[in-house]
Amino acid sequence: MNTLTKDVVAQMIEEKGTKIATVTFIKADGTLRTVNGLFKPSSKLVGSDRGMAQGEAMKARGQVPVYELASKQWKSFYADKVVSIK
C-alpha cells in the first residue's frame, strides 16, 4: 500500500489549519483506520488544557495528533503511515 511522504503529510496538515480533515492511515497492527477530526482545534472545546497537553506529548513522541470528532478524543498516527488526507 502506498503511503505519502512525511513532507507531503506536513504540508497537507498545515494547509488544513483549523478545518476538518479525513485521514486514512496504517495502524501498528497493519489495518487501516480513518479518522475525521481536527489537527488544530480553534477552541478549548477539545478537552481543555489537558487535551492540548496530550496533543503536545504525542508530537514529542513523533506522532501526529488529531482530535477525532466522533469519539471526542485525541488519536494519533505516524506521518510515514498516512495513505490519504482529505
PDB file with one MODEL, atoms N, CA, C and O in Angstrom:
MODEL        1
ATOM      1  N   MET A   1       0.837  -1.178   0.000  1.00  0.00           N
ATOM      2  CA  MET A   1       0.000   0.000   0.000  1.00  0.00           C
ATOM      3  C   MET A   1       0.889   1.251   0.000  1.00  0.00           C
ATOM      4  O   MET A   1       1.830   1.351   0.787  1.00  0.00           O
ATOM      5  N   ASN A   2       0.585   2.185  -0.875  1.00  0.00           N
ATOM      6  CA  ASN A   2       1.382   3.399  -0.983  1.00  0.00           C
ATOM      7  C   ASN A   2       1.030   4.387   0.116  1.00  0.00           C
ATOM      8  O   ASN A   2      -0.141   4.610   0.427  1.00  0.00           O
ATOM      9  N   THR A   3       2.063   4.970   0.694  1.00  0.00           N
ATOM     10  CA  THR A   3       1.861   5.996   1.715  1.00  0.00           C
ATOM     11  C   THR A   3       2.448   7.317   1.231  1.00  0.00           C
ATOM     12  O   THR A   3       3.295   7.343   0.338  1.00  0.00           O
ATOM     13  N   LEU A   4       1.993   8.395   1.821  1.00  0.00           N
ATOM     14  CA  LEU A   4       2.501   9.729   1.495  1.00  0.00           C
ATOM     15  C   LEU A   4       3.831   9.948   2.210  1.00  0.00           C
ATOM     16  O   LEU A   4       4.109   9.304   3.221  1.00  0.00           O
ATOM     17  N   THR A   5       4.642  10.849   1.689  1.00  0.00           N
ATOM     18  CA  THR A   5       5.902  11.171   2.357  1.00  0.00           C
ATOM     19  C   THR A   5       5.607  12.069   3.558  1.00  0.00           C
ATOM     20  O   THR A   5       4.564  12.720   3.623  1.00  0.00           O
ATOM     21  N   LYS A   6       6.540  12.091   4.502  1.00  0.00           N
ATOM     22  CA  LYS A   6       6.374  12.929   5.691  1.00  0.00           C
ATOM     23  C   LYS A   6       6.220  14.397   5.309  1.00  0.00           C
ATOM     24  O   LYS A   6       5.427  15.119   5.914  1.00  0.00           O
ATOM     25  N   ASP A   7       6.981  14.841   4.300  1.00  0.00           N
ATOM     26  CA  ASP A   7       6.909  16.241   3.862  1.00  0.00           C
ATOM     27  C   ASP A   7       5.538  16.584   3.295  1.00  0.00           C
ATOM     28  O   ASP A   7       4.992  17.649   3.580  1.00  0.00           O
ATOM     29  N   VAL A   8       4.979  15.673   2.488  1.00  0.00           N
ATOM     30  CA  VAL A   8       3.656  15.896   1.902  1.00  0.00           C
ATOM     31  C   VAL A   8       2.596  15.942   3.014  1.00  0.00           C
ATOM     32  O   VAL A   8       1.701  16.788   2.998  1.00  0.00           O
ATOM     33  N   VAL A   9       2.713  15.027   3.966  1.00  0.00           N
ATOM     34  CA  VAL A   9       1.767  14.993   5.085  1.00  0.00           C
ATOM     35  C   VAL A   9       1.838  16.304   5.872  1.00  0.00           C
ATOM     36  O   VAL A   9       0.805  16.894   6.189  1.00  0.00           O
ATOM     37  N   ALA A  10       3.049  16.758   6.186  1.00  0.00           N
ATOM     38  CA  ALA A  10       3.217  18.000   6.942  1.00  0.00           C
ATOM     39  C   ALA A  10       2.603  19.181   6.195  1.00  0.00           C
ATOM     40  O   ALA A  10       1.953  20.031   6.804  1.00  0.00           O
ATOM     41  N   GLN A  11       2.806  19.238   4.891  1.00  0.00           N
ATOM     42  CA  GLN A  11       2.251  20.323   4.078  1.00  0.00           C
ATOM     43  C   GLN A  11       0.721  20.276   4.074  1.00  0.00           C
ATOM     44  O   GLN A  11       0.069  21.312   4.205  1.00  0.00           O
ATOM     45  N   MET A  12       0.148  19.083   3.924  1.00  0.00           N
ATOM     46  CA  MET A  12      -1.306  18.949   3.881  1.00  0.00           C
ATOM     47  C   MET A  12      -1.943  19.311   5.226  1.00  0.00           C
ATOM     48  O   MET A  12      -3.013  19.917   5.270  1.00  0.00           O
ATOM     49  N   ILE A  13      -1.282  18.938   6.310  1.00  0.00           N
ATOM     50  CA  ILE A  13      -1.784  19.280   7.649  1.00  0.00           C
ATOM     51  C   ILE A  13      -1.771  20.798   7.824  1.00  0.00           C
ATOM     52  O   ILE A  13      -2.726  21.381   8.336  1.00  0.00           O
ATOM     53  N   GLU A  14      -0.685  21.424   7.396  1.00  0.00           N
ATOM     54  CA  GLU A  14      -0.568  22.879   7.504  1.00  0.00           C
ATOM     55  C   GLU A  14      -1.665  23.566   6.691  1.00  0.00           C
ATOM     56  O   GLU A  14      -2.251  24.548   7.145  1.00  0.00           O
ATOM     57  N   GLU A  15      -1.940  23.059   5.509  1.00  0.00           N
ATOM     58  CA  GLU A  15      -2.969  23.642   4.648  1.00  0.00           C
ATOM     59  C   GLU A  15      -4.366  23.500   5.255  1.00  0.00           C
ATOM     60  O   GLU A  15      -5.218  24.366   5.055  1.00  0.00           O
ATOM     61  N   LYS A  16      -4.604  22.424   5.989  1.00  0.00           N
ATOM     62  CA  LYS A  16      -5.915  22.206   6.617  1.00  0.00           C
ATOM     63  C   LYS A  16      -6.176  23.221   7.723  1.00  0.00           C
ATOM     64  O   LYS A  16      -7.313  23.651   7.914  1.00  0.00           O
ATOM     65  N   GLY A  17      -5.138  23.603   8.448  1.00  0.00           N
ATOM     66  CA  GLY A  17      -5.306  24.572   9.525  1.00  0.00           C
ATOM     67  C   GLY A  17      -6.351  24.107  10.534  1.00  0.00           C
ATOM     68  O   GLY A  17      -6.193  23.057  11.157  1.00  0.00           O
ATOM     69  N   THR A  18      -7.427  24.895  10.696  1.00  0.00           N
ATOM     70  CA  THR A  18      -8.471  24.547  11.665  1.00  0.00           C
ATOM     71  C   THR A  18      -9.679  23.884  11.010  1.00  0.00           C
ATOM     72  O   THR A  18     -10.730  23.751  11.635  1.00  0.00           O
ATOM     73  N   LYS A  19      -9.531  23.468   9.747  1.00  0.00           N
ATOM     74  CA  LYS A  19     -10.640  22.804   9.047  1.00  0.00           C
ATOM     75  C   LYS A  19     -10.651  21.302   9.346  1.00  0.00           C
ATOM     76  O   LYS A  19      -9.620  20.715   9.673  1.00  0.00           O
ATOM     77  N   ILE A  20     -11.824  20.699   9.229  1.00  0.00           N
ATOM     78  CA  ILE A  20     -11.970  19.263   9.452  1.00  0.00           C
ATOM     79  C   ILE A  20     -11.252  18.485   8.348  1.00  0.00           C
ATOM     80  O   ILE A  20     -11.347  18.822   7.168  1.00  0.00           O
ATOM     81  N   ALA A  21     -10.539  17.445   8.755  1.00  0.00           N
ATOM     82  CA  ALA A  21      -9.802  16.603   7.813  1.00  0.00           C
ATOM     83  C   ALA A  21     -10.201  15.145   8.002  1.00  0.00           C
ATOM     84  O   ALA A  21     -10.600  14.730   9.090  1.00  0.00           O
ATOM     85  N   THR A  22     -10.085  14.382   6.928  1.00  0.00           N
ATOM     86  CA  THR A  22     -10.286  12.939   6.982  1.00  0.00           C
ATOM     87  C   THR A  22      -8.946  12.291   6.655  1.00  0.00           C
ATOM     88  O   THR A  22      -8.422  12.451   5.552  1.00  0.00           O
ATOM     89  N   VAL A  23      -8.399  11.562   7.618  1.00  0.00           N
ATOM     90  CA  VAL A  23      -7.087  10.946   7.456  1.00  0.00           C
ATOM     91  C   VAL A  23      -7.232   9.428   7.473  1.00  0.00           C
ATOM     92  O   VAL A  23      -7.864   8.864   8.365  1.00  0.00           O
ATOM     93  N   THR A  24      -6.646   8.783   6.487  1.00  0.00           N
ATOM     94  CA  THR A  24      -6.597   7.317   6.462  1.00  0.00           C
ATOM     95  C   THR A  24      -5.136   6.932   6.626  1.00  0.00           C
ATOM     96  O   THR A  24      -4.268   7.399   5.889  1.00  0.00           O
ATOM     97  N   PHE A  25      -4.879   6.065   7.614  1.00  0.00           N
ATOM     98  CA  PHE A  25      -3.503   5.670   7.892  1.00  0.00           C
ATOM     99  C   PHE A  25      -3.443   4.194   8.279  1.00  0.00           C
ATOM    100  O   PHE A  25      -4.458   3.565   8.581  1.00  0.00           O
ATOM    101  N   ILE A  26      -2.223   3.664   8.259  1.00  0.00           N
ATOM    102  CA  ILE A  26      -1.992   2.262   8.616  1.00  0.00           C
ATOM    103  C   ILE A  26      -1.662   2.200  10.105  1.00  0.00           C
ATOM    104  O   ILE A  26      -0.715   2.833  10.571  1.00  0.00           O
ATOM    105  N   LYS A  27      -2.458   1.428  10.841  1.00  0.00           N
ATOM    106  CA  LYS A  27      -2.232   1.260  12.270  1.00  0.00           C
ATOM    107  C   LYS A  27      -1.044   0.333  12.506  1.00  0.00           C
ATOM    108  O   LYS A  27      -0.553  -0.307  11.576  1.00  0.00           O
ATOM    109  N   ALA A  28      -0.590   0.267  13.746  1.00  0.00           N
ATOM    110  CA  ALA A  28       0.555  -0.574  14.107  1.00  0.00           C
ATOM    111  C   ALA A  28       0.318  -2.045  13.768  1.00  0.00           C
ATOM    112  O   ALA A  28       1.262  -2.770  13.453  1.00  0.00           O
ATOM    113  N   ASP A  29      -0.951  -2.489  13.832  1.00  0.00           N
ATOM    114  CA  ASP A  29      -1.245  -3.899  13.533  1.00  0.00           C
ATOM    115  C   ASP A  29      -1.424  -4.164  12.030  1.00  0.00           C
ATOM    116  O   ASP A  29      -1.730  -5.284  11.623  1.00  0.00           O
ATOM    117  N   GLY A  30      -1.229  -3.121  11.213  1.00  0.00           N
ATOM    118  CA  GLY A  30      -1.305  -3.282   9.765  1.00  0.00           C
ATOM    119  C   GLY A  30      -2.667  -3.007   9.144  1.00  0.00           C
ATOM    120  O   GLY A  30      -2.800  -3.005   7.920  1.00  0.00           O
ATOM    121  N   THR A  31      -3.682  -2.775   9.975  1.00  0.00           N
ATOM    122  CA  THR A  31      -5.014  -2.466   9.447  1.00  0.00           C
ATOM    123  C   THR A  31      -5.139  -0.972   9.172  1.00  0.00           C
ATOM    124  O   THR A  31      -4.355  -0.168   9.677  1.00  0.00           O
ATOM    125  N   LEU A  32      -6.129  -0.613   8.370  1.00  0.00           N
ATOM    126  CA  LEU A  32      -6.366   0.797   8.052  1.00  0.00           C
ATOM    127  C   LEU A  32      -7.350   1.410   9.042  1.00  0.00           C
ATOM    128  O   LEU A  32      -8.275   0.743   9.506  1.00  0.00           O
ATOM    129  N   ARG A  33      -7.143   2.671   9.356  1.00  0.00           N
ATOM    130  CA  ARG A  33      -8.085   3.424  10.180  1.00  0.00           C
ATOM    131  C   ARG A  33      -8.329   4.756   9.490  1.00  0.00           C
ATOM    132  O   ARG A  33      -7.411   5.370   8.945  1.00  0.00           O
ATOM    133  N   THR A  34      -9.578   5.189   9.523  1.00  0.00           N
ATOM    134  CA  THR A  34      -9.934   6.505   9.005  1.00  0.00           C
ATOM    135  C   THR A  34     -10.476   7.335  10.164  1.00  0.00           C
ATOM    136  O   THR A  34     -11.356   6.895  10.903  1.00  0.00           O
ATOM    137  N   VAL A  35      -9.935   8.542  10.309  1.00  0.00           N
ATOM    138  CA  VAL A  35     -10.331   9.441  11.394  1.00  0.00           C
ATOM    139  C   VAL A  35     -10.792  10.756  10.783  1.00  0.00           C
ATOM    140  O   VAL A  35     -10.115  11.318   9.923  1.00  0.00           O
ATOM    141  N   ASN A  36     -11.949  11.246  11.230  1.00  0.00           N
ATOM    142  CA  ASN A  36     -12.423  12.587  10.873  1.00  0.00           C
ATOM    143  C   ASN A  36     -12.169  13.469  12.076  1.00  0.00           C
ATOM    144  O   ASN A  36     -12.668  13.202  13.169  1.00  0.00           O
ATOM    145  N   GLY A  37     -11.392  14.523  11.873  1.00  0.00           N
ATOM    146  CA  GLY A  37     -11.078  15.352  13.025  1.00  0.00           C
ATOM    147  C   GLY A  37     -10.350  16.622  12.667  1.00  0.00           C
ATOM    148  O   GLY A  37     -10.320  17.054  11.515  1.00  0.00           O
ATOM    149  N   LEU A  38      -9.761  17.209  13.697  1.00  0.00           N
ATOM    150  CA  LEU A  38      -9.083  18.499  13.588  1.00  0.00           C
ATOM    151  C   LEU A  38      -7.634  18.363  14.038  1.00  0.00           C
ATOM    152  O   LEU A  38      -7.347  17.725  15.051  1.00  0.00           O
ATOM    153  N   PHE A  39      -6.725  18.968  13.279  1.00  0.00           N
ATOM    154  CA  PHE A  39      -5.320  18.986  13.670  1.00  0.00           C
ATOM    155  C   PHE A  39      -5.050  20.143  14.623  1.00  0.00           C
ATOM    156  O   PHE A  39      -4.234  20.031  15.537  1.00  0.00           O
ATOM    157  N   LYS A  40      -5.747  21.261  14.398  1.00  0.00           N
ATOM    158  CA  LYS A  40      -5.543  22.461  15.210  1.00  0.00           C
ATOM    159  C   LYS A  40      -6.899  22.959  15.685  1.00  0.00           C
ATOM    160  O   LYS A  40      -7.449  23.896  15.107  1.00  0.00           O
ATOM    161  N   PRO A  41      -7.444  22.350  16.722  1.00  0.00           N
ATOM    162  CA  PRO A  41      -8.733  22.826  17.228  1.00  0.00           C
ATOM    163  C   PRO A  41      -8.622  24.298  17.591  1.00  0.00           C
ATOM    164  O   PRO A  41      -7.626  24.736  18.167  1.00  0.00           O
ATOM    165  N   SER A  42      -9.657  25.053  17.246  1.00  0.00           N
ATOM    166  CA  SER A  42      -9.595  26.504  17.429  1.00  0.00           C
ATOM    167  C   SER A  42     -10.193  26.967  18.750  1.00  0.00           C
ATOM    168  O   SER A  42     -10.250  28.168  19.015  1.00  0.00           O
ATOM    169  N   SER A  43     -10.639  26.029  19.581  1.00  0.00           N
ATOM    170  CA  SER A  43     -11.194  26.448  20.868  1.00  0.00           C
ATOM    171  C   SER A  43     -10.815  25.440  21.940  1.00  0.00           C
ATOM    172  O   SER A  43     -10.221  24.401  21.651  1.00  0.00           O
ATOM    173  N   LYS A  44     -11.158  25.754  23.164  1.00  0.00           N
ATOM    174  CA  LYS A  44     -10.853  24.872  24.290  1.00  0.00           C
ATOM    175  C   LYS A  44     -11.863  23.741  24.395  1.00  0.00           C
ATOM    176  O   LYS A  44     -11.783  22.931  25.318  1.00  0.00           O
ATOM    177  N   LEU A  45     -12.815  23.669  23.466  1.00  0.00           N
ATOM    178  CA  LEU A  45     -13.841  22.641  23.487  1.00  0.00           C
ATOM    179  C   LEU A  45     -13.231  21.252  23.332  1.00  0.00           C
ATOM    180  O   LEU A  45     -13.935  20.246  23.407  1.00  0.00           O
ATOM    181  N   VAL A  46     -11.954  21.205  23.122  1.00  0.00           N
ATOM    182  CA  VAL A  46     -11.247  19.971  22.864  1.00  0.00           C
ATOM    183  C   VAL A  46     -10.838  19.218  24.100  1.00  0.00           C
ATOM    184  O   VAL A  46     -10.087  18.249  23.987  1.00  0.00           O
ATOM    185  N   GLY A  47     -11.268  19.591  25.228  1.00  0.00           N
ATOM    186  CA  GLY A  47     -10.826  18.882  26.414  1.00  0.00           C
ATOM    187  C   GLY A  47      -9.885  19.748  27.222  1.00  0.00           C
ATOM    188  O   GLY A  47      -9.021  19.234  27.932  1.00  0.00           O
ATOM    189  N   SER A  48     -10.039  21.019  27.126  1.00  0.00           N
ATOM    190  CA  SER A  48      -9.294  21.995  27.918  1.00  0.00           C
ATOM    191  C   SER A  48      -7.784  21.893  27.746  1.00  0.00           C
ATOM    192  O   SER A  48      -7.288  21.363  26.751  1.00  0.00           O
ATOM    193  N   ASP A  49      -7.077  22.404  28.723  1.00  0.00           N
ATOM    194  CA  ASP A  49      -5.610  22.413  28.654  1.00  0.00           C
ATOM    195  C   ASP A  49      -5.044  21.003  28.696  1.00  0.00           C
ATOM    196  O   ASP A  49      -3.995  20.739  28.109  1.00  0.00           O
ATOM    197  N   ARG A  50      -5.723  20.103  29.377  1.00  0.00           N
ATOM    198  CA  ARG A  50      -5.263  18.711  29.450  1.00  0.00           C
ATOM    199  C   ARG A  50      -5.236  18.086  28.056  1.00  0.00           C
ATOM    200  O   ARG A  50      -4.288  17.383  27.707  1.00  0.00           O
ATOM    201  N   GLY A  51      -6.268  18.341  27.267  1.00  0.00           N
ATOM    202  CA  GLY A  51      -6.318  17.819  25.907  1.00  0.00           C
ATOM    203  C   GLY A  51      -5.209  18.386  25.052  1.00  0.00           C
ATOM    204  O   GLY A  51      -4.596  17.665  24.265  1.00  0.00           O
ATOM    205  N   MET A  52      -4.949  19.658  25.197  1.00  0.00           N
ATOM    206  CA  MET A  52      -3.875  20.282  24.434  1.00  0.00           C
ATOM    207  C   MET A  52      -2.516  19.710  24.855  1.00  0.00           C
ATOM    208  O   MET A  52      -1.645  19.494  24.012  1.00  0.00           O
ATOM    209  N   ALA A  53      -2.337  19.465  26.157  1.00  0.00           N
ATOM    210  CA  ALA A  53      -1.085  18.897  26.654  1.00  0.00           C
ATOM    211  C   ALA A  53      -0.891  17.484  26.106  1.00  0.00           C
ATOM    212  O   ALA A  53       0.229  17.088  25.781  1.00  0.00           O
ATOM    213  N   GLN A  54      -1.974  16.734  26.005  1.00  0.00           N
ATOM    214  CA  GLN A  54      -1.895  15.377  25.457  1.00  0.00           C
ATOM    215  C   GLN A  54      -1.434  15.428  24.002  1.00  0.00           C
ATOM    216  O   GLN A  54      -0.617  14.611  23.578  1.00  0.00           O
ATOM    217  N   GLY A  55      -1.956  16.387  23.237  1.00  0.00           N
ATOM    218  CA  GLY A  55      -1.541  16.562  21.847  1.00  0.00           C
ATOM    219  C   GLY A  55      -0.065  16.890  21.733  1.00  0.00           C
ATOM    220  O   GLY A  55       0.624  16.387  20.846  1.00  0.00           O
ATOM    221  N   GLU A  56       0.418  17.732  22.631  1.00  0.00           N
ATOM    222  CA  GLU A  56       1.837  18.096  22.618  1.00  0.00           C
ATOM    223  C   GLU A  56       2.714  16.889  22.972  1.00  0.00           C
ATOM    224  O   GLU A  56       3.799  16.727  22.413  1.00  0.00           O
ATOM    225  N   ALA A  57       2.250  16.050  23.890  1.00  0.00           N
ATOM    226  CA  ALA A  57       3.007  14.854  24.268  1.00  0.00           C
ATOM    227  C   ALA A  57       3.109  13.899  23.083  1.00  0.00           C
ATOM    228  O   ALA A  57       4.149  13.272  22.883  1.00  0.00           O
ATOM    229  N   MET A  58       2.043  13.783  22.299  1.00  0.00           N
ATOM    230  CA  MET A  58       2.065  12.930  21.108  1.00  0.00           C
ATOM    231  C   MET A  58       3.098  13.441  20.111  1.00  0.00           C
ATOM    232  O   MET A  58       3.862  12.661  19.543  1.00  0.00           O
ATOM    233  N   LYS A  59       3.116  14.759  19.900  1.00  0.00           N
ATOM    234  CA  LYS A  59       4.088  15.343  18.971  1.00  0.00           C
ATOM    235  C   LYS A  59       5.513  15.034  19.414  1.00  0.00           C
ATOM    236  O   LYS A  59       6.381  14.755  18.587  1.00  0.00           O
ATOM    237  N   ALA A  60       5.746  15.085  20.718  1.00  0.00           N
ATOM    238  CA  ALA A  60       7.082  14.824  21.256  1.00  0.00           C
ATOM    239  C   ALA A  60       7.539  13.390  20.966  1.00  0.00           C
ATOM    240  O   ALA A  60       8.738  13.135  20.861  1.00  0.00           O
ATOM    241  N   ARG A  61       6.603  12.466  20.837  1.00  0.00           N
ATOM    242  CA  ARG A  61       6.925  11.069  20.526  1.00  0.00           C
ATOM    243  C   ARG A  61       6.989  10.810  19.020  1.00  0.00           C
ATOM    244  O   ARG A  61       7.176   9.672  18.591  1.00  0.00           O
ATOM    245  N   GLY A  62       6.836  11.859  18.226  1.00  0.00           N
ATOM    246  CA  GLY A  62       6.893  11.696  16.778  1.00  0.00           C
ATOM    247  C   GLY A  62       5.551  11.357  16.151  1.00  0.00           C
ATOM    248  O   GLY A  62       5.484  11.006  14.972  1.00  0.00           O
ATOM    249  N   GLN A  63       4.491  11.459  16.926  1.00  0.00           N
ATOM    250  CA  GLN A  63       3.157  11.166  16.419  1.00  0.00           C
ATOM    251  C   GLN A  63       2.470  12.466  16.006  1.00  0.00           C
ATOM    252  O   GLN A  63       2.790  13.541  16.513  1.00  0.00           O
ATOM    253  N   VAL A  64       1.528  12.348  15.082  1.00  0.00           N
ATOM    254  CA  VAL A  64       0.737  13.491  14.661  1.00  0.00           C
ATOM    255  C   VAL A  64      -0.617  13.385  15.381  1.00  0.00           C
ATOM    256  O   VAL A  64      -1.379  12.454  15.119  1.00  0.00           O
ATOM    257  N   PRO A  65      -0.922  14.325  16.282  1.00  0.00           N
ATOM    258  CA  PRO A  65      -2.193  14.265  16.990  1.00  0.00           C
ATOM    259  C   PRO A  65      -3.334  14.801  16.136  1.00  0.00           C
ATOM    260  O   PRO A  65      -3.164  15.759  15.382  1.00  0.00           O
ATOM    261  N   VAL A  66      -4.494  14.173  16.265  1.00  0.00           N
ATOM    262  CA  VAL A  66      -5.704  14.636  15.585  1.00  0.00           C
ATOM    263  C   VAL A  66      -6.858  14.428  16.552  1.00  0.00           C
ATOM    264  O   VAL A  66      -6.983  13.360  17.150  1.00  0.00           O
ATOM    265  N   TYR A  67      -7.696  15.437  16.707  1.00  0.00           N
ATOM    266  CA  TYR A  67      -8.837  15.349  17.613  1.00  0.00           C
ATOM    267  C   TYR A  67     -10.011  14.763  16.841  1.00  0.00           C
ATOM    268  O   TYR A  67     -10.579  15.425  15.972  1.00  0.00           O
ATOM    269  N   GLU A  68     -10.377  13.513  17.159  1.00  0.00           N
ATOM    270  CA  GLU A  68     -11.462  12.835  16.456  1.00  0.00           C
ATOM    271  C   GLU A  68     -12.800  13.346  16.970  1.00  0.00           C
ATOM    272  O   GLU A  68     -13.088  13.284  18.165  1.00  0.00           O
ATOM    273  N   LEU A  69     -13.618  13.856  16.040  1.00  0.00           N
ATOM    274  CA  LEU A  69     -14.893  14.450  16.414  1.00  0.00           C
ATOM    275  C   LEU A  69     -15.898  13.426  16.940  1.00  0.00           C
ATOM    276  O   LEU A  69     -16.615  13.701  17.902  1.00  0.00           O
ATOM    277  N   ALA A  70     -15.955  12.247  16.317  1.00  0.00           N
ATOM    278  CA  ALA A  70     -16.945  11.239  16.699  1.00  0.00           C
ATOM    279  C   ALA A  70     -16.752  10.751  18.135  1.00  0.00           C
ATOM    280  O   ALA A  70     -17.719  10.641  18.889  1.00  0.00           O
ATOM    281  N   SER A  71     -15.513  10.460  18.511  1.00  0.00           N
ATOM    282  CA  SER A  71     -15.246   9.923  19.849  1.00  0.00           C
ATOM    283  C   SER A  71     -14.911  11.015  20.862  1.00  0.00           C
ATOM    284  O   SER A  71     -14.842  10.760  22.065  1.00  0.00           O
ATOM    285  N   LYS A  72     -14.703  12.237  20.361  1.00  0.00           N
ATOM    286  CA  LYS A  72     -14.295  13.371  21.204  1.00  0.00           C
ATOM    287  C   LYS A  72     -13.028  13.043  21.989  1.00  0.00           C
ATOM    288  O   LYS A  72     -12.908  13.346  23.177  1.00  0.00           O
ATOM    289  N   GLN A  73     -12.081  12.409  21.277  1.00  0.00           N
ATOM    290  CA  GLN A  73     -10.802  12.037  21.876  1.00  0.00           C
ATOM    291  C   GLN A  73      -9.663  12.325  20.906  1.00  0.00           C
ATOM    292  O   GLN A  73      -9.854  12.383  19.691  1.00  0.00           O
ATOM    293  N   TRP A  74      -8.475  12.504  21.476  1.00  0.00           N
ATOM    294  CA  TRP A  74      -7.289  12.633  20.652  1.00  0.00           C
ATOM    295  C   TRP A  74      -6.888  11.258  20.141  1.00  0.00           C
ATOM    296  O   TRP A  74      -6.889  10.282  20.892  1.00  0.00           O
ATOM    297  N   LYS A  75      -6.552  11.188  18.880  1.00  0.00           N
ATOM    298  CA  LYS A  75      -5.978   9.999  18.248  1.00  0.00           C
ATOM    299  C   LYS A  75      -4.639  10.451  17.679  1.00  0.00           C
ATOM    300  O   LYS A  75      -4.347  11.646  17.637  1.00  0.00           O
ATOM    301  N   SER A  76      -3.844   9.510  17.250  1.00  0.00           N
ATOM    302  CA  SER A  76      -2.565   9.901  16.648  1.00  0.00           C
ATOM    303  C   SER A  76      -2.146   8.877  15.608  1.00  0.00           C
ATOM    304  O   SER A  76      -2.626   7.744  15.578  1.00  0.00           O
ATOM    305  N   PHE A  77      -1.229   9.321  14.757  1.00  0.00           N
ATOM    306  CA  PHE A  77      -0.676   8.453  13.728  1.00  0.00           C
ATOM    307  C   PHE A  77       0.723   8.938  13.407  1.00  0.00           C
ATOM    308  O   PHE A  77       1.095  10.066  13.729  1.00  0.00           O
ATOM    309  N   TYR A  78       1.486   8.077  12.774  1.00  0.00           N
ATOM    310  CA  TYR A  78       2.826   8.454  12.328  1.00  0.00           C
ATOM    311  C   TYR A  78       2.729   8.942  10.886  1.00  0.00           C
ATOM    312  O   TYR A  78       2.048   8.333  10.061  1.00  0.00           O
ATOM    313  N   ALA A  79       3.411  10.038  10.591  1.00  0.00           N
ATOM    314  CA  ALA A  79       3.319  10.674   9.275  1.00  0.00           C
ATOM    315  C   ALA A  79       3.708   9.734   8.130  1.00  0.00           C
ATOM    316  O   ALA A  79       3.184   9.860   7.023  1.00  0.00           O
ATOM    317  N   ASP A  80       4.614   8.805   8.383  1.00  0.00           N
ATOM    318  CA  ASP A  80       5.046   7.910   7.306  1.00  0.00           C
ATOM    319  C   ASP A  80       4.082   6.740   7.081  1.00  0.00           C
ATOM    320  O   ASP A  80       4.366   5.861   6.267  1.00  0.00           O
ATOM    321  N   LYS A  81       2.960   6.715   7.783  1.00  0.00           N
ATOM    322  CA  LYS A  81       1.960   5.654   7.648  1.00  0.00           C
ATOM    323  C   LYS A  81       0.652   6.161   7.028  1.00  0.00           C
ATOM    324  O   LYS A  81      -0.336   5.429   6.971  1.00  0.00           O
ATOM    325  N   VAL A  82       0.651   7.418   6.562  1.00  0.00           N
ATOM    326  CA  VAL A  82      -0.577   8.024   6.013  1.00  0.00           C
ATOM    327  C   VAL A  82      -0.801   7.592   4.566  1.00  0.00           C
ATOM    328  O   VAL A  82       0.096   7.668   3.726  1.00  0.00           O
ATOM    329  N   VAL A  83      -2.020   7.139   4.305  1.00  0.00           N
ATOM    330  CA  VAL A  83      -2.415   6.745   2.951  1.00  0.00           C
ATOM    331  C   VAL A  83      -3.065   7.931   2.237  1.00  0.00           C
ATOM    332  O   VAL A  83      -2.804   8.165   1.057  1.00  0.00           O
ATOM    333  N   SER A  84      -3.920   8.684   2.957  1.00  0.00           N
ATOM    334  CA  SER A  84      -4.547   9.861   2.354  1.00  0.00           C
ATOM    335  C   SER A  84      -5.007  10.855   3.412  1.00  0.00           C
ATOM    336  O   SER A  84      -5.281  10.496   4.557  1.00  0.00           O
ATOM    337  N   ILE A  85      -5.085  12.120   2.993  1.00  0.00           N
ATOM    338  CA  ILE A  85      -5.658  13.194   3.806  1.00  0.00           C
ATOM    339  C   ILE A  85      -6.575  13.973   2.891  1.00  0.00           C
ATOM    340  O   ILE A  85      -6.164  14.442   1.830  1.00  0.00           O
ATOM    341  N   LYS A  86      -7.824  14.109   3.311  1.00  0.00           N
ATOM    342  CA  LYS A  86      -8.804  14.872   2.512  1.00  0.00           C
ATOM    343  C   LYS A  86      -9.366  15.996   3.331  1.00  0.00           C
ATOM    344  O   LYS A  86     -10.205  16.755   2.845  1.00  0.00           O
TER     345      LYS A  86
ENDMDL
END
